[in-house]
Amino acid sequence: MYLFPPLSPEVRLQMDGLVSLIDKVFPLPRRFHAALPRDVAELSRLFTSGRRDRGLSYLGRPNLLSAYLRFFLPWNVYRLCRLLPSLSLDLKPGDRILDLGAGPLTFVLALWLCRPDLRSIPLEFHCLDRTVSVLEAGKKIFSSLADTNQEAQIRRFPSAWTIRTIKGEIAGKKIRIEPAALVTAINVFNEIFWEISPANRGGLKNLAKQSAGLLASYGKDGTILVAEPGIPRSGEFISSLRSSLLERGLAPISPCPHRLACPFPGGLARKKAKWCHFSFDTADAAPELLKLSAAAGIPKDRAVLSFLLAKKSPMLNAEKPKAQNARIISDPFPVGPYYGRYACSDLGAVLVRGSREKIEALDSGTRTEIKIGGDSKNPEGHRDLKSGALIGELF
């Protein structure tokens, strides 16, 4: 299975209707429509270069909340809908899911849309966020989404999912809650680690260690899913988080093809450091969403993210090398007479080479079999002089 399969026809149809559904639940007066692209652009600035200009409850401002619900929420749901179908979440009737920094229930909405097989299973969601109005907005959208679903009208699926909202800070005092089968943190930690100076090399690792402890305490023997924007800082944080979770007996299940040291830890302190992230085209995104993106000056031809799925594992040291199995993580680029892409394997970073046609045909996140050959001078295989990565050939 692809790591980011295209949306199914059913999910694509419902994603197309999500923007109009949000407009129905939160009607925007016609006189404010013209300002929406500007509000989206301003909120984008506050998420990036203008972080210091925003307050803790910036989404409490009606115009910014409107921009978030109509632009950032659908895009975040879209990214998750491309990812979640390929992940093994192993949810069972009666399971509890804790969503940290839930916002307008982004994860709940995406799971409902892209996993129709789970809609009839009784699940209990505990959604934590510091802004009550955002949580309540998400509940209204989810209720409307579930009620308008044809299957929901017939089988009353909405009653199978219980949504409980909790006002609180992920970095604050630990919330008292029963252990969850699944703990999620979607686009949460980037709100925290941007306060850490790049010069503070230990700061991000300390945050990752503390976060791993928090996630593990809530998850107990459950599953942990963390997803962040696919920027270098996110890749560095998730790599450090992965190491800290491994120390606690939580093994990386996806996207990692192994449980050894991360060969793409990123890091602003490292020159031209590579980080683990994935990209995919957005041709199947809702047309209205693409139109708003263009109007706001934020075209989104591709979506990019970094993520980690981890589970408790008693067999962390029993893994045998699988050097022939690698995960593609970069875009294609020319390498002399070949084309190449960087990949992750238990031998570390690999530069996968092949013809342009074969290399470009590989989707980001693809797990592929490779051949690493050596000789008497280099029995372990040859390395790329520029990156130091092992050179692998496609079968």
C-alpha positions as CSV (number, residue, x, y, z in Angstrom):
1,M,0.0,0.0,0.0
2,Y,1.1,3.5,-0.7
3,L,2.0,5.6,2.3
4,F,-0.2,8.5,0.9
5,P,-2.8,6.8,-1.3
6,P,-5.1,9.1,-3.4
7,L,-8.4,9.9,-1.8
8,S,-11.1,7.3,-2.6
9,P,-14.0,8.6,-4.6
10,E,-16.2,8.6,-1.5
11,V,-13.7,10.5,0.6
12,R,-13.0,12.9,-2.2
13,L,-16.7,13.7,-2.6
14,Q,-17.0,14.4,1.1
15,M,-13.8,16.5,1.2
16,D,-15.2,18.6,-1.7
17,G,-18.3,19.2,0.5
18,L,-16.4,20.0,3.7
19,V,-15.8,23.7,2.8
20,S,-19.4,24.3,2.0
21,L,-20.4,22.4,5.1
22,I,-18.3,24.7,7.2
23,D,-19.9,27.7,5.5
24,K,-23.3,26.3,6.4
25,V,-22.4,25.7,10.0
26,F,-20.6,29.1,10.4
27,P,-22.2,31.4,7.8
28,L,-19.9,34.2,6.7
29,P,-21.8,37.5,5.9
30,R,-21.3,38.3,2.2
31,R,-19.6,41.6,3.1
32,F,-16.8,39.7,4.8
33,H,-16.1,37.3,1.9
34,A,-13.8,39.7,0.1
35,A,-11.6,39.9,3.2
36,L,-11.3,36.1,3.6
37,P,-8.1,35.7,1.5
38,R,-6.5,38.6,3.4
39,D,-7.4,37.0,6.7
40,V,-6.0,33.7,5.5
41,A,-2.7,35.4,4.5
42,E,-2.5,37.2,7.8
43,L,-3.1,33.9,9.8
44,S,-0.4,32.3,7.7
45,R,2.0,35.1,8.6
46,L,1.2,34.5,12.3
47,F,2.0,30.9,11.9
48,T,5.4,31.6,10.3
49,S,7.3,34.9,10.4
50,G,4.9,36.7,12.7
51,R,4.7,34.2,15.5
52,R,5.8,36.8,18.1
53,D,2.8,39.0,17.1
54,R,0.1,36.6,18.1
55,G,-1.3,35.9,21.5
56,L,-2.0,32.6,23.1
57,S,-5.7,32.7,22.2
58,Y,-5.3,34.2,18.7
59,L,-8.0,31.9,17.3
60,G,-10.4,33.5,19.7
61,R,-10.5,36.4,17.2
62,P,-13.6,35.9,14.9
63,N,-11.9,36.8,11.6
64,L,-8.9,34.5,12.3
65,L,-11.1,31.7,13.5
66,S,-13.1,32.0,10.3
67,A,-9.9,31.9,8.2
68,Y,-8.7,28.9,10.1
69,L,-11.9,26.9,9.7
70,R,-12.2,27.7,6.0
71,F,-8.5,27.2,5.0
72,F,-6.2,25.6,7.5
73,L,-8.7,23.1,8.9
74,P,-9.6,21.6,5.5
75,W,-6.0,21.5,4.4
76,N,-5.0,19.7,7.7
77,V,-7.9,17.3,7.3
78,Y,-6.9,16.6,3.7
79,R,-3.3,15.8,4.7
80,L,-4.5,13.3,7.3
81,C,-7.0,11.8,4.9
82,R,-4.1,11.0,2.6
83,L,-2.1,9.5,5.5
84,L,-4.5,7.7,7.9
85,P,-5.7,4.9,5.6
86,S,-2.2,3.5,5.4
87,L,-1.6,3.4,9.2
88,S,-2.3,0.5,11.5
89,L,-4.2,2.1,14.3
90,D,-5.8,-1.1,15.6
91,L,-8.8,0.6,17.2
92,K,-11.4,-1.7,18.9
93,P,-14.9,-1.1,20.3
94,G,-14.7,0.9,23.5
95,D,-11.2,2.3,22.9
96,R,-10.4,5.7,24.1
97,I,-8.5,8.2,21.9
98,L,-6.8,11.2,23.5
99,D,-6.2,14.1,21.0
100,L,-3.7,16.6,22.4
101,G,-4.0,20.1,21.0
102,A,-7.1,19.0,19.1
103,G,-8.1,22.4,17.8
104,P,-11.4,22.2,15.8
105,L,-11.3,18.3,16.1
106,T,-9.0,18.0,13.0
107,F,-8.1,14.4,13.7
108,V,-11.7,13.3,14.5
109,L,-13.0,14.9,11.3
110,A,-10.2,13.3,9.2
111,L,-10.7,9.8,10.8
112,W,-14.5,10.0,10.2
113,L,-14.0,11.0,6.6
114,C,-11.2,8.5,5.5
115,R,-12.0,5.5,7.7
116,P,-15.7,4.7,7.1
117,D,-15.0,1.2,8.5
118,L,-14.6,2.8,12.0
119,R,-17.9,4.8,12.0
120,S,-20.0,2.1,13.5
121,I,-17.4,1.2,16.2
122,P,-18.0,2.7,19.6
123,L,-15.0,5.0,20.3
124,E,-14.5,7.7,22.9
125,F,-12.5,10.8,22.0
126,H,-11.1,13.1,24.6
127,C,-10.1,16.3,22.8
128,L,-7.8,18.7,24.6
129,D,-7.1,22.3,23.6
130,R,-6.5,25.7,25.3
131,T,-9.3,27.5,23.3
132,V,-12.8,26.4,24.1
133,S,-14.4,28.2,21.1
134,V,-12.2,26.3,18.7
135,L,-13.2,22.9,20.3
136,E,-16.9,23.9,20.2
137,A,-16.5,24.9,16.5
138,G,-15.1,21.4,15.8
139,K,-17.9,19.7,17.6
140,K,-20.5,21.6,15.5
141,I,-18.7,20.7,12.3
142,F,-18.4,17.1,13.2
143,S,-22.0,16.8,14.3
144,S,-23.1,18.3,11.0
145,L,-20.8,16.1,9.0
146,A,-22.0,13.0,10.7
147,D,-25.7,13.9,10.4
148,T,-25.5,14.6,6.7
149,N,-23.7,11.4,5.9
150,Q,-26.1,9.0,4.2
151,E,-24.9,6.0,6.2
152,A,-25.2,8.0,9.4
153,Q,-28.8,8.8,8.7
154,I,-29.6,5.1,8.2
155,R,-27.5,3.5,10.9
156,R,-27.2,6.4,13.4
157,F,-23.4,6.2,13.4
158,P,-22.9,9.5,15.3
159,S,-24.0,7.7,18.6
160,A,-21.2,5.3,18.2
161,W,-18.6,8.0,18.7
162,T,-18.5,10.0,22.0
163,I,-16.7,13.4,21.9
164,R,-15.5,14.9,25.1
165,T,-13.7,18.3,25.1
166,I,-11.2,19.4,27.7
167,K,-9.8,22.9,28.2
168,G,-6.1,22.6,29.0
169,E,-2.5,23.1,27.9
170,I,-0.4,20.3,26.5
171,A,2.6,21.8,28.2
172,G,0.7,22.5,31.4
173,K,-0.3,20.4,34.3
174,K,-1.0,16.7,33.4
175,I,-4.7,16.2,32.9
176,R,-6.1,13.3,34.8
177,I,-7.5,10.9,32.3
178,E,-7.7,7.1,31.9
179,P,-4.9,5.6,29.7
180,A,-5.8,5.8,26.0
181,A,-5.5,3.2,23.3
182,L,-4.4,6.0,20.9
183,V,-2.7,9.3,21.7
184,T,-2.5,11.8,18.9
185,A,-0.7,15.2,18.6
186,I,-1.4,16.8,15.3
187,N,0.4,20.1,14.5
188,V,0.9,20.7,18.2
189,F,4.6,20.7,19.0
190,N,5.6,23.3,16.4
191,E,3.6,25.7,18.6
192,I,6.1,25.0,21.3
193,F,9.6,24.3,19.8
194,W,9.7,27.6,17.9
195,E,10.3,29.3,21.2
196,I,13.6,27.4,21.4
197,S,16.6,29.1,19.9
198,P,18.4,27.1,17.2
199,A,21.6,28.0,19.1
200,N,20.2,26.0,22.0
201,R,21.2,22.6,20.7
202,G,20.0,20.7,23.7
203,G,16.7,22.5,23.9
204,L,14.9,20.6,21.2
205,K,16.1,17.3,22.5
206,N,15.0,18.2,26.0
207,L,11.6,19.1,24.7
208,A,11.4,15.8,22.8
209,K,12.4,13.9,25.9
210,Q,9.7,15.6,28.0
211,S,7.1,15.1,25.3
212,A,7.9,11.4,25.0
213,G,7.4,11.0,28.7
214,L,4.0,12.9,28.5
215,L,2.8,10.9,25.5
216,A,3.9,7.6,27.0
217,S,2.2,8.4,30.3
218,Y,-1.1,9.0,28.5
219,G,-0.7,6.1,26.1
220,K,0.6,3.4,28.5
221,D,0.6,0.3,26.3
222,G,-1.2,2.1,23.5
223,T,-0.3,3.7,20.2
224,I,1.1,7.2,19.6
225,L,0.7,9.3,16.5
226,V,2.5,12.7,16.0
227,A,2.3,14.7,12.8
228,E,3.8,18.1,12.1
229,P,4.5,20.4,9.1
230,G,7.2,18.9,6.9
231,I,9.8,21.6,7.7
232,P,13.4,21.0,8.9
233,R,12.6,22.0,12.5
234,S,9.7,19.5,12.7
235,G,11.9,16.7,11.2
236,E,14.6,17.3,13.8
237,F,12.0,17.3,16.6
238,I,10.3,14.1,15.5
239,S,13.7,12.4,15.1
240,S,14.6,13.3,18.7
241,L,11.1,12.2,19.8
242,R,11.6,8.9,18.1
243,S,14.8,8.3,20.0
244,S,13.2,9.2,23.3
245,L,10.2,6.9,22.7
246,L,12.6,4.1,21.8
247,E,14.2,4.5,25.2
248,R,10.8,4.0,26.7
249,G,10.1,0.8,24.7
250,L,7.9,2.4,22.1
251,A,9.0,1.3,18.6
252,P,8.6,3.3,15.4
253,I,6.0,1.6,13.3
254,S,5.7,4.1,10.5
255,P,7.3,5.6,8.4
256,C,10.5,4.0,9.7
257,P,11.5,0.7,8.0
258,H,13.7,-0.1,11.1
259,R,14.2,0.6,14.8
260,L,17.9,1.7,14.7
261,A,19.2,5.2,14.8
262,C,17.5,7.7,12.6
263,P,19.8,8.5,9.6
264,F,18.0,11.7,8.8
265,P,17.9,13.7,12.1
266,G,18.0,17.1,10.5
267,G,19.2,20.0,12.7
268,L,19.7,23.6,11.9
269,A,23.2,23.3,13.4
270,R,24.2,20.8,10.7
271,K,25.1,22.2,7.3
272,K,22.7,21.0,4.6
273,A,21.3,18.4,7.1
274,K,18.5,16.2,5.6
275,W,15.4,15.6,7.6
276,C,12.6,13.0,7.3
277,H,9.6,14.4,5.5
278,F,7.2,13.4,2.8
279,S,5.4,15.3,0.0
280,F,2.5,14.5,-2.3
281,D,0.6,16.4,-5.0
282,T,-2.8,17.9,-4.1
283,A,-4.6,17.4,-7.4
284,D,-7.5,15.6,-5.6
285,A,-8.0,18.4,-3.1
286,A,-11.3,20.3,-3.1
287,P,-11.4,22.9,-6.0
288,E,-12.8,25.6,-3.7
289,L,-9.9,25.0,-1.3
290,L,-7.4,25.3,-4.1
291,K,-9.1,28.5,-5.3
292,L,-8.9,30.1,-1.9
293,S,-5.3,29.1,-1.6
294,A,-4.5,30.9,-4.9
295,A,-6.5,34.0,-3.8
296,A,-4.6,34.2,-0.5
297,G,-1.2,33.9,-2.3
298,I,-0.5,30.5,-0.8
299,P,-0.7,28.1,-3.7
300,K,-0.5,24.5,-2.6
301,D,0.5,22.2,-5.4
302,R,2.0,19.8,-2.9
303,A,1.4,18.9,0.7
304,V,4.3,18.2,3.0
305,L,4.5,16.6,6.5
306,S,6.7,14.8,9.0
307,F,5.1,12.2,11.2
308,L,5.7,9.2,13.5
309,L,3.5,6.3,14.5
310,A,4.9,4.4,17.5
311,K,3.7,1.4,19.6
312,K,4.8,-0.5,22.7
313,S,7.1,-3.4,21.7
314,P,8.8,-6.0,23.8
315,M,11.1,-7.1,21.0
316,L,13.1,-4.0,20.3
317,N,16.5,-5.9,20.1
318,A,15.3,-8.9,18.1
319,E,15.2,-7.2,14.7
320,K,17.3,-8.6,12.0
321,P,18.8,-6.3,9.3
322,K,16.6,-5.7,6.3
323,A,19.0,-3.7,4.2
324,Q,17.2,-4.5,1.0
325,N,14.1,-2.6,2.3
326,A,14.2,1.2,2.2
327,R,11.7,4.1,2.5
328,I,11.9,6.9,-0.1
329,I,12.0,10.3,1.5
330,S,13.2,12.8,-1.0
331,D,12.3,14.2,-4.4
332,P,14.2,12.9,-7.5
333,F,17.4,14.7,-8.6
334,P,20.1,14.0,-11.2
335,V,23.2,12.0,-10.1
336,G,25.7,11.9,-12.9
337,P,24.2,9.7,-15.7
338,Y,21.5,8.5,-13.2
339,Y,18.6,9.9,-11.2
340,G,18.5,9.4,-7.5
341,R,16.4,9.8,-4.3
342,Y,17.4,9.5,-0.7
343,A,15.9,6.6,1.3
344,C,16.0,5.4,4.9
345,S,17.2,1.9,5.7
346,D,18.7,0.0,8.7
347,L,22.1,0.6,7.2
348,G,21.5,4.3,7.4
349,A,20.9,6.8,4.6
350,V,20.8,5.3,1.1
351,L,21.1,7.1,-2.2
352,V,18.8,5.0,-4.5
353,R,19.9,5.3,-8.1
354,G,18.3,4.2,-11.3
355,S,16.9,5.5,-14.6
356,R,15.0,8.7,-14.5
357,E,11.8,6.9,-15.5
358,K,12.1,4.4,-12.6
359,I,13.2,7.0,-10.0
360,E,10.5,9.5,-10.8
361,A,7.9,6.7,-10.8
362,L,8.5,6.2,-7.1
363,D,6.1,8.1,-4.8
364,S,7.3,9.8,-1.7
365,G,7.1,7.3,1.2
366,T,7.3,4.3,-1.0
367,R,9.0,1.2,0.5
368,T,11.1,-0.4,-2.1
369,E,13.6,-3.2,-2.5
370,I,17.1,-2.1,-3.3
371,K,20.4,-3.8,-4.0
372,I,23.5,-2.6,-2.2
373,G,26.6,-4.1,-3.8
374,G,30.2,-4.0,-2.6
375,D,33.6,-5.3,-3.7
376,S,36.9,-6.2,-2.1
377,K,37.8,-2.6,-1.4
378,N,34.3,-1.7,-0.1
379,P,32.6,-4.9,1.1
380,E,29.8,-3.0,2.8
381,G,29.0,-1.1,-0.4
382,H,30.0,2.1,-2.1
383,R,29.1,5.6,-0.7
384,D,28.1,8.8,-2.4
385,L,31.0,11.3,-2.1
386,K,28.7,14.3,-1.6
387,S,26.3,13.0,1.1
388,G,28.2,9.9,2.5
389,A,25.0,7.8,1.9
390,L,25.3,4.2,0.7
391,I,24.5,3.8,-2.9
392,G,21.7,1.4,-3.7
393,E,20.3,0.3,-7.0
394,L,16.6,-0.5,-7.7
395,F,15.9,-4.2,-8.4
